[in-house]
Amino acid sequence: MAFLGTAAPRVMACQKPLLPLCRATTRCYSSQSTHTTEKSVPYEKTLKQEDGISGPTKPLPKFADVVVIGGGSLGCQTLYHLCKLGMTNVVLLERDRLTAGTTWHTAGLLWQLRPSDTEVELLAHTRNVISSELEEETGLETGWIQNGGLFIASNKQRLDEYKRLMSLGKAYGIESYVLSPAETKDLYPLMNVKDLYGTLYVPKDGTMDPAGTCTTLSRAATARGATVIENCPVTGIQVKVDDLGIKRLKAVETAHGTIQTPCVVNCAGVWATKLGKMAGVNVPLIAMHHAYVVTERIEGIQNMPNVRDHDASVYLRLQGDALSVGGYEHNPIFWEDVSDRFAFSLFDLDWDVFMQHIDGAVNRVPALEQTGIKSTVCGPESFTADHKPLMGEAPEVRGFFLGCGFNSAGMMLGGGCGKELAHWIIHGRPEKDMYGYDIRRFHHSLTNNNRWIRERSHESYAKNYSVVFPFDEPLASRNMRKDPFHQVLQEQGCVFQERHGWERPGWFNRDGPAPVLDYDYYSAYDVLKNTDYKYSEILGKEYTFDFPPHHDVIRDECLTCRNTVAVFDMSYFGKFYLNGPDAKKAADWLFTADVNKAPGSTVYTCMLNKRGGVESDLTVSRLEPSPAHLPLTPESNGSHECEAYYLAIGGGVAQHNWSHIQAVLQDQGFRCTLIDHTEDMGMISIQGPKSRELLQEVLDSDLSSDAFPFSTHKIVNAAGHKVRAMRLSFVGEMGWELHIPKESCLPVYHAVMAAGAKYGICNAGYRAIDSLSIEKGYRHWHADLRPDDTPLEAGLAFTCKMKTSIPFLGRKALEAQKAEGLRRRIVCFTVDEKVPMFGLETIFRNGVPVGHLRRSEFGFAIDKTIGYGYIRNPDGGVVSPDFVRSGEFTLERMGVTYKATAHLKSPFDPENKRVKGIYG
């Protein structure tokens, strides 16, 4: 009789679900009446009744070096990797039993390919730990099953996305194949392939068992000296304030005792927000109902790959001779009730919501229409604003680390993230680039904003299976941070991008304003759908892996900048003042370049971590020591002798950099103050061959190269308003930045536009900056410049004061790398064919994969596609300039290879004449 394929299934006996520790209710159906539901039992009560346990499974120690809270995937992985790195006095506290939180209802799928190089590396480590490392170490099986993975494409765009993953996988040696519908049918005979465009098959994907994995991890950690204590809820977190006024972790409280500790790791899943509040830490995540069903036996399903049919919003996970069927909806159910004691009652699966997955599953595997349901599994899962986890040390409290918010990917990312988190705790930073997961990526004004958290987390759930396009933007919770130019630019057709909560200009639409409207939840929950939503319609047209429709608009913005003059609103940049008695010492230690030049100088520099990785690139302007008021000079601290510096940092990383600088100042004991005036000031950049002529009409200062050289700054009057003018460029042209008090922004902007009219001035956005900057060879932080890249590898050795004796953070690591020789190096590539590339394309040297593009754009001045990527020597040797020059390079895009030319210098203006004002 039909079951999955009908709305009124037959009556069947309630059976205990198959998953370990599963406490979900089982639906019973009648074809004549509505369903009934087996009453759920709180887990705490079940544990006590069945096991006779009413207290902790082990005595609590008085002190621990680290306390991990939460016994799910992340907690157990973090504990294990802390022990692997040599820590022994570490404790894991679990309020119930291991996996009793969000981990118990995970599907346990592991896919090796994701649209992120860092995530591919994290997944590879998880797979290694689960499939071999733990069993070799303990002799215990984790339950790993390598049955492969199959990604379903019902249209060309979806298959193009998968082809991008396949090409990236080649850089990491991941085996994958694009299959035709007929080949897919041969591999998976039960599948309906009539509506398929193609599939991506990854043979070494597989399935993990959450209980087996976490049990083995805990045993391995215990064998190395860790203590795992179950049935021990945390009731409080103690925080102390040290002599410098810094909040630090002190202790963890339970009903059965207190553990003194300098470090806590919040791996509490959907309850992480409650745990954070105990310490005064904002944890911006929200819980959603997530469900799947387990079918009865299906003949012929044995040994089939796991399936993801994103367009049908369904996954099919092999479970013995049955399938688990689940997915992600546009109208997920918020889990509102999180009790103080973290107990929860189980909720019913909402079939009105879930039937879309059933329909998709039956279409893909028609045999399911005649298959019954053995059990339903429904539990809470945490989602975050950008669909990325929350990790790292919280900015509010030193020693309070996060390992939560994994958006249903905690099992598959757990091994890699547990390793990075352990390294973070012990060494102060992770080994890999984890900025995309770092809690500091969010501005503090957002992490406690309930509207932002709820709307953006809903959208991240609803778009979980959406194609990941290069120019995607969120629709949820926009207009959170707007600069003084926002309205006037919107009126001129600005299509905004969201970064760090800011609305920044992306590009300028020729068809008039396209404002961002309030979020409509994709018309879920009876919210009225936005109609005639021009911004959303424009975004929809940009969803392509080809050149987007606005390609010609970007071209015009870029060429106007190259040929005449353009103005860029860069107000979202972080604007900090550093001053105090030890400001010079702090600047020497923080910055790779020698910024202690004469007042009036502006220096491009990097900030590093102790491993030599780049935490930021920025400009540092030396100021006259002065107690005068902001915004153009630093605040007074009572001394006329204090050194002072003005820092301008890319806005997307401003919060991260603020926290990094503060931590360095605290750790080194420097007596100086970092003051954030980002919100108080705007900033426009006027760039191009005509910029000097234009600005000479607006500013009351001589702008000649002798009077106002490159890399200097002055306080000047602009249309009667005092501003700080800096002669700098992010696009490779002569130009100036104007840093303007908020109340003066619009008058100055209007004066610039009026003076520029006769030169054909245009507004330009960050899409143009992306193209212009890559054409000139400038780095973009967190694109081709990340915390796991050193300045030497990135071609930024000129920013490092290596010829001086001045010590700086990361110098020793750079000296060691220089002596050893570079094992990888950034290289510029151009492709003569006019083909769109966006990053992640694999780089081949003489037919052998040696890396992948980090960043790629089209360069309109040279009329070529340009990409930057780090390459390695396959033999592990030094990557010298001769190694680059002697190779024949190709780039693979979606399975197609293109001949590429490698450059050790930018192909555009390699002599840097244009930034100096030398044209012609």
N, C-alpha and C positions, 0 to 999 in steps of 0.2 A: 504493500500500500504506500501511496505517496506520503512523504513526511516533509522533507526540506522544501519541496516545491509547492506546498499548499499553505494557506493561511490558517486552516483548522486541522492540525495533524491528529493522527489516531492516538488512542490512549496507550500509554506505555508505563511500565513500572519505574518508579524513582530508584535510581541506582547511585551508589557512591561514586563521585567523580574519580578519574584515574590519576590526576595530578597529585603529587605528594603534598600533604598539608592543606589540600584544597578544601575550603569550607563553603563553597558556593552552593546555593540552593539548586535543586533540579526541578525543571518545569515538567508538570504533568498535563497533558492535553486530552481533550475529548472532542470528537467530531460533532457532538450534539450541543456542547455547552462551552462556556468560557473556562479558561484554565484555572487550576488551583496550584498553590505553591507550598512546598514543604517549609516549615518554619525554621529559620536559621538560628543558630546558637552562637553567642559571642565566644570568641576563641579562648579568652581567658578562663571562662567557666569550664569549657571543654577540657582545657589543659589540666586544671586542678582536679576535675572529677576523674579523668582517665588516668592521670599519672600521679595523682596524690601530691603534687608539687604546689607549695604555697609561698615559697621564697626563692632567693637566688640559688642557682645550681652550684655555685662555688662561693667561698668567702670573698668579700671585697678587700683588695689591698688598700693600704693607707695612701700610697703614692704610686703614680704611673707617669712615665714619660709622655705617653699619648693615650687618650681614651677615645676609641671609635664608638660612636653611638648608632646602632642599627645593624642587624645581622642579616641583611640581604646581600645581593650581589656586590654592591659597591663597598659595603662595610667589610665583608669577608675578603674581597680582593685587596682592599687597602691594608687590612691587617696583615695579610700574607706577604704583601710586597714590602711593608715596613720591616717585617722579620727578615725577608730576603736581603734587605739592605743593612742588616746587622742589629736592629733594635730588638730587645728582648722584654723589657719592662713595659709592655703595651697590653692594653685591656680592651676587649670588645664587650659592650653592654647591649643586650637585646631584651626588650620588654616582655616578649613571649618566647618563641623558639626561632631558630634560624629560619629565614625565608618567610616568616609569618606576616610580613608587611606586604609591600607591593610586589615583592619577588615571587610570592607563591603562585600568582596567577599569570606570570609571564608565559608567552608562547615559546620562548627559548630559541628563537631563530637567530642564526648568524649569517649575515651576508657580507662578503669580503669587499664589495665595491660600493663606494659612496662618492658623491660629488665634492670631495674634499681630500686633499692629499694627507693631511694630518689624521683624519678619521680612518682612512685606509690603513695607515700605520698602526693606529690604536686597535683596530679590528684584527690586524695580523697578530698583534701580541696576545689578544684575548684568545684567538684560535690556537696559538702555540701553547698557551698555558693550559687550556681545557683539553686539547687533543693529545698532548704528549707530556708536557713538563710535569704536571701534577701526578700523573700515573707513574712516571719514572721516579719521582721523588718519594711517593707514598706507597706505591703498589696498589692503589685503589683506583677504580674506574670512576670517571666523572659523569658518564652517561652520554658522552659525545657520539653523535651519529653523523657520518659524512655521506649524506644522500644527495647533495647538490642543491642548487637553487636555479629557478627558472623565472625570469622577468618577462611579463606579457606586454606586448605592444599592440594596441589596436589602431594606431595611426602613425604617420610618419614622424611627427614631433616626438612622440614617446620613444620610438625606436632610435631617433637621433640622440636623445638623452642617453639611452643605453649604449649606443656606439661611443659616445664620449667617455662613459665609464670603462668600456672595453679598452679604449686607447690609453686611458690613464693607468689601467691595470697592467699594461705591458711594461710600464716603467718600474713596476714592483714585482714583476714575474708572476702575476695572477692569471691563471688560465681561464679564458672565457671565449665563447663562440656566439656569433649571431646566427640564428637558425631560421630557416624558412618555415612557413606553416606545415609543410609536408614533413620536414625534418623534425619539427616539434611533435607532430603526431607519432612519428616513429619512436621518439624518446618517451612520450607520455600518451599511450594508446587511449586512455580514457578521456582525453581532453578534446573539447570542441574547438577546432581551429578554423572554422568557416569565416569568422569575423576577425582573424588575426592579420596583422601587418607583418609580424615577425616576433622573435623572442631572443633574449640573451640568456645563455646557459653558462653557469659557473659551476663546474663539477665538484669543486672542493668546498663549497658552502655546506652548511649542516645545521644540526639541532643540538641544543644543550639541555641538560636536565638541571633545573635550578636547585633542587634539593641535593642531588648528588654532587653538583659543583660546589655549593656552599659548604656542605659537610666535609668534603675533601680539602677545601681551602682552610677551613678552621682546624682540621686535624694537622695539616702541614704547618700552620702557624703555631699551634700549640706545641708541636714537636720542636719548634725553634725557640720556645720560651714564652710565647704569648699566653694570655689568659682569656678564655671565652666564658662569659657569665650570662646565662639565659634567665628569663623570668625576673628581670630586674629593671623596672621602669625608671627612667630619669625624672626627677621631680624639680630640679633646679640647676642653674649654672651660676657659679660665683665668679665675679669679675672684680679685679682690684685696679686702683689707679696708682701708678708709680710716682716717683719723685718729680718726674718731668711732666706729669699730668696725662700720661698715656694709659689707656685702658688695656689691661692684659688679663688673659684667662687665669683663674686661680684654682677652681675645683669644680667637680661634678657631684651633685647631690642626688641621693636615692633614698627611698624609704628605709633602706637597710644599711645605710652608711654613706660617708662622703669620701671621695677619692681626690686627693690633692694632685693637680696636674697643670702644666703650663700649656697644654695643647689638647684640644678637642676636635674631632672630625665629625661633622654633622652628616651622617649617611642615613637619615631617618625617612627618606622618601617623601610621601605626601604629608608626613607629620613634621617635615623639616622646618616649616614656618613656625610652628609652635615651639620647637626647640630653639630656634633663633631668637624668638621673643624673650626666652629665659635669660639670654645674654645681651639683649638689646641690639640684636643683629637683624636686619631686614633680609628675608629670604623670598624673593619675588617669584613664586610659583603658585599654581592653582591645581586642584584635584578635579579630575573628570572620571566618570564611569567609563570603564573599558571592559568589553565582554567578548567572549568567543564561545562557540559550542563545539562539543566533541561528538562526532558521529558514531553510529554503530559500524560494524565491520563492512568494508567495501571490497568486493572481490576484484583482484587485479591492481589494487592501489599499492601493494607492498613494494618497497624500494624506490618509489617514485620520488622525484625532487620536490622540495618545498616550492610553492608558487606564490608570486606576488603579481596580482592583476591590479595595478594602481588605478587604471581608468574605471574599473568596476568596483573600486574601493573594497577589495577583499584579498586576504591571504589564506592560503591553504597549507597547513603545516602537517607533514606526515607524523602520525602518532600510531606506530605499530601497523595494524591493518585497518586503521581508521584515519580520519582527518580532523584537525582542529580548524574551524572556520571563523575568521574574525575580520575586522577592518576598522576604518576611521570615517566618521560621519561629518557632515556639515552642521549637524545639530546635536553635538554631544551633550550629555547630561552633566551639569556641574555637581560635584559632590560637596554639599554645603556643610555637613555636620562632621566636624573633626573635634572629638571630645578632648578635654584637657588631659585625660589619662591615656589617650591614643587608642582606646578601645573603639571598635566600630561594629555596627550591625550590618549584615550583608543585605544587599538590595537586589530586587528582581531585575532580570534582564527585560528591557523595554522592547517588545517585539515590533512595535510601530517604528522605532528607530532602527532596530537591527535588521529588519527584513531586506534593506537594500543590499546587505552583505550576502544574505541568503540568495537573493535573486542573482547576484553576480556569480556566486559559487555554482549555482545550478546551471547557469548559462555556460560556465567554463568547464564544468565536469557534470554532464547530464545525468550520470549514474546517481548523483546525490538526490535527484528528485524521488527516487525509490528507496532512500536510505533514512533510517530513523536517527534521532538524536539520543545519545546516551546520557549526556550531561551538559549543563550550561555552567560557564564560569564567568563571574562578574566581580570586578574589584576596582579599587581606586588606582589611578595612575596620575603622576604629576606632569604638568606641562608648563613651559616657560614662554616668555615673550618672543623669543627668536628661535624657538625650537632647538636650542642648544642647552647642555647641562650647565649647572652652577657649580663652579669649583674654585679652589684657592682660598687664601686668607681673607676673611671679611675685613673691609676697611674700618669698621667700627671698633673691633676688638682684636688686638694682636693675640695670636694663638688659637683663634676660632676659625677652623677651616670648613669649607663646604664640599660635599660630594653628593649632590642631589639634583633633582630636576631633570631626569634623563629621558623624558618624552617617549616612554615605552622602549628605550634602547639600552636600559641599564645592564642587561645580561650581556649583550653583544659588545658594548663598549667598556664593560666593567674591568676586564683584565688590563687593557691599555690605560684606562683612566686611573685604576688603582695603583698602577706602577708610577704614573706621573704624579699622582697625589702624594704618594709616599716620598718620592724624590723632592717634591715641593716642600714637604714638612721638614725633611732632614737637611736639605741643602739650600732652602730658601727660594727655590724656583724649580719648575719642571724641566725635564730634558728637552721635550718637544715644544713646538709652538702651540701653547694652550690659550692664547689670548681669546679666541672665539668662545672658550668655556669659562674664562676668568670672570668672577663676579664683578670685578672692577670695570668691565666693559660697559656697565650701566651707570648712568649718572645717578647720584644719590637722590635727586628730586623725583626719580621714577620708581625706585625700588620699594617705596612705601606708598605708592599711588595705586589705590585699589582699582580704579577705572582702567588705568594702563595695564596692570597685571591681568585683569579679567579679560579685557578685550583682546589684547595681543596674544594671550595664551589660548583663547578660544580660536583665534585665527591660525595659530601654529598647529593646533589639533586638526582643524577643518582642512588645512592645506598639507597635511602630513603626506599625502600621496600625490600631491600636485607635481607637475614637471618643474624642475628647478631651472629657471631661465636666467640668463645673465643680467637682465635689466628689471627683475622683479622688485616690487616695492610693497610694503604692507599697506593695507587700507585701514587697519584697526588703530585706534588711539593715536591719531595724528594730531598735528598742531599743538603738541605739548610744549615745545620751545620754539619761539619765533623771534627773529632778530628785527631791528628797526626798519629794515628795507622790505620786509615780507609783503606788505600790502601793495606797495608801489610796483614791486616786481611781479606779483600775481596779476595785477592789472595789465602788465605788459606780456602776459602769456607764459609766465614761468611755470614749468612743470617741476615740482619739487621732489627731492629725494629725502628720505628720513634717515638720519644718522645721529646716534647718541641722543635721540629725542628731538634733535633740531630738524627744522625744515630748511634744507639748503637747496640752492638752485641746481637742477639737473641739466635742463636745456630750456630753450624758449620756443614755445609753440606759436606758429604764425597765425593760427586761427582764433586767437583771443584767449581770455582767461580760462583756466581749468582748475578751479579751487578744489581742495580736498575737503570732503564732507564728513560729517559724523558717521561712525561705524554702524552698519546696518545688520551685522551678524549674518551676512549672506541670506537675509530674510528668514533666518531661523527664529524660533521663540515668538512668532507673531510680530516681530519687528518689521516695520514698514520698509520695504526695499527702496533704496535710493533710485530714483528715475532720472533720466537725462543726465547721468553722472559722467560728465566729460572726462574727468581725470581717470576714472576707472576704464572708460572706453579707450583712452589713449594707452593706458598700461596694457590692456588686452591686445592691442595691435603690436606692442613691443615684444610680446611673448613669442620669440622665434630664436632659432640658432643660425639664422641667416643675418645679413645686414638688416637692422631694424628700419622701419619706415622713416624714422627721424634722422637717418644717416646723412642725408643731404643738409639738414639743418645744422648738425654738428660740424659738417664740413665748412659751411659758411661761417659759423662762429670761429672755427680754428683759423681759417684763411684771413678773416678780417683781422684777427689778432696778429697774424704773421705779416700782413701787408699794411695795415693802418693802425687801429687801436681798438681794444676791447676792455670792458670793465667787468670784473668778477667780484661777486659778493662772497667774501670768505669770513663772515662774522662769526661763524660757528667755531672758529679756531679758539683753543684755550688760551687765555691771556693771564699770565701769572707774574707777580712781582716777588723777587727773592731779595731780602735785605736783612741786615743785622750785623753784629760785630764779627761773626764768622762767615759772612756771606762769600768772601773771596776764597776761603778755605773750602767751603761747600762747593763753589763753582769749579774750583780746580779738581775736586774729587768726582763731582757728578758728570762733568762734560769732557768728552774726548779731545775737543779742540781747546786751544788756549784762548779763552774768552776775555782774559784780563788785558785787553788792549786799551787804548785811550777811550775815555768816555765819548760816546757818539759812534762807536764801532758796533757793527752787527755781524755776528759770526754764525755760520751754519755748522751744526755739530751733532753728535750723537750722544745718547746716554746708554750705558751698557750695564749688564749684570756681571757678576764675578766670573762667569764662564766666557765673557767676551761677547755675548749675544746682544743685539741691539734692542733695547727697550723702547727707544724712541729716536727720531731725528727731529730737530727743532732749530729755531733761531734764538740766539741769546744776544740781547743788546745791553751794552754797558752804559749805565746811567751816571750822571753826576751825583755824588753823595748829597742828599738833600732831604730835609724833613717836610717838604711841601706836600700838599694834599694830592690825592689821586683825581682823575685817572691817568694823568700824563706823567706823574712822578710817584715814587713809592711813598707809602704812608710813613709818617715819622715814628721812630721808636725812641725819640728823645736824644738822639745823637746826630751831629752833623758829620761825623767821620765814618759812618757805616757805608760800606760798599753796597751797591744796589744794581739789580739786573732785571730786565724785562724779557719774559719768555713767551714766545708764540709757538703753539703746538697744535698739530692737526686735531680738529675737534672730535673726531671719532675715537681718539685715544686719550683725550684730556683727563678723564677720570682715572684711567689706568696710570697715567704719568703723574698725576697729583699724588696718588697713593704711593707710587714708586719713590718719588722725591721725598715725601714725608717720612717713609720708612728709612731711607738712607740718612736723612737728617737726624732721626731718632737714634738709629743704630750707631752713628758716628758721634753723637752728642754735640753737633754743631749748634751754636747759639745764633740762630737766624730764623726768619719767619717767611713762610710761603703764603702769599695772599692771592686769592682767586678773584679776578675782576672780569671774567669772561662775559657775564651778563650785563656789565656796565658799559661795554664798549662795542662798537661795530668796526668792521674792517672791509674796505674795498681795495682791490688791486687793479691798477690801470696799466696795461701792458701793450707793447707794440711799438713800431718805428715812430709813430706820431705821439707817443705818450709824453715826451718832453715838451713838445710844442703845446700840446693841450694843457698840461699841468702848469706850464709857465704862466698861463692866463688865470689860473685859479689860486696858485700858491704865491706867497709873498717872499719867496726865497730863490736865489740863483740855483738853477738845476743843471748847470754845466758840469761836465765830468770833473773839472778841477775843483769846483766849489762843492759838489755833491757827488763824491765818487760812489761806485758800486760797493755794497756791503757797509753802508753807513746810515745813520738816522739823525733827524733833527726835529725839534718842535717848531712848527711853522703855523702861519695863519692860512686857512683855506676858506675863501669867501667870508672872511670875518670870524671864523671859528678856529680855535686852537686845536691842532691835531699833531700826532706824531707821524712823520713821513719817513719811510724806509725805502732805500733803493735796493730792491730785491726782485727776484723772479722765480716763479714756480713753473714757468712755461718756456723759458729760454729766449725771452725778448727783453729789450730795455723796458724798464718799468718801475713803478713805485707802489708801495702799499701805504694806505692812509688808515691809521688806527685812530678812531674817532670817538669822543664821548657820545654816549647814547643819544642825548638830546640834540646833538649837532649832526647826526648821521644824514637825515633827509636833506637839510639845506646844502650840505657838502656834496651829496650825491647829485642833486639837481644842478648845482653849479658845474660839476664835472660833465654831466650829460649835455648841458647847454653849450659849454665850450667845445665839446667834442662833436657837435652836430655837423660842423663843416668838414670834419675829418672822416665822417661816416662811422662814428663810434657805434658799437653794438654791445648789448648785454650778452654775456656768455656764462655757461654753467660748468658744473664739474665733469660732465661728459666731455666737454671740450678740454678741460684741464687734464683729464686722463689721457686723451690723445696727444695733446701738445707736450705734456711732460714725458711720456714714454718716447716720443719722437726725439726729444733732447737728451734722453738717457737719465732723467731724474728718477729717483727712487720714490715709491709710495710705501709708507709704513703699513705693515701687515698685508702687503701684496708681494713685492719683491724684496722687502726688508722686514725681517721678523726676529723675535727673541732668540731663535736658534740659528740666526745668521750673524757672522761677525763682519765688522767693517772691511776687513781684508778680503773676505770672500765676496762682499757686495760691491767691491770697487770703490770703497769710501775710505781708503787708507789716508787720503789727504785731510780727512777730518780729525786725525789722531795726532796728538803732540808727541809722537814717538821719538823725535829728535831732541826733545827736552828731557830734563830729569824729573819733571813734575809727575808724581804718582797720580793715577786716576783709577776709578773702579773698572776692573776688567783688563787693566794694562798687562798684568802678568800672563793672562791667558793669551792675549794678542802676541806678546813677545815669544811665547812658546810656539804658537801657531806659525809665526813668521820664520822661526828657526827650523821648524819641521818641514815647512812648505805646505801650500794649500792643497787639500785633498778634494776640494770642490771650488768652483768659481762661477760667478754669474757671467753670462754671455748674452749678447744681443743677437737676435736673428731677424732677418727680413725675408719675406716671401714675395717673389715677383708676381705670382698669380694673385688676382684680387679675390681673396678668400677670407671670410670672417673667422677669426680665432679669438677666444676669450680666456685662455689659460687652461691648464690641465692637459694640453696636447703633449704627447710623448716626443722626446728628442732622441734621435738616433744619430750616432757617429759611426760611419762605415758600416751601417746596418745593425749596430748593437745599441740597445737602449742605454742612455747615459743620464737621463733625467727627464724633467717635464717643465713646460712653461708655467711660470707662476702668474704671469700677467701678459696680456696681449691686447692690442688695439690697432686700429687703422691709422696710419700717419698720412695726413692729407697733403702736407708739404712735399713729402717724398713719394707720395702716391703708392704706398706699399703697406702690407701688413707687417707689424713689428711685434716681436715677443721677447720677453726676458725670462731666462730660466737658469738654474744652477745645474752644472754638469759635473759628473764624477768620472774618474778613470776606472773602467771595468776591472783593471788589475789592482786597483786600490792604491795606485801610485799618485804622484803629484800631478795636479792639473796645471801645467805651465802654459804660457802664451803659445809656445810652439805646439803643444798638444791641441790647442784650439785651431791654430792656423793650418795644421797638417791634416785635419779631418774633413771628410765629406759628410755634410749634415742634411738630415731630412726631418720634417715634423709630421706626425700623424694626427690627423683630425678625423674623428668618426670612422676610423678604419682606412682612410685614404691618406697616402703619404705625399708630401710636397717638398720639393727641393728647396733648401734654405741656405742663406749666406750668413756666416757667423762674423760678428764684428766685436772687436775688443774696445772700440770707441764708438760713441754715438755717430750714426751716419748723417745726422743733421747738425750743421755748424760745429764740427769737432774742435775748432780753434776758439770757441766761445767768444766770437767777436760781437754777436748781436746783443748779449747781455751788457756789454760794455758800450753799446750805442754805436758800434762801427757797422754801418750798412753800406751796401754798394760795392 
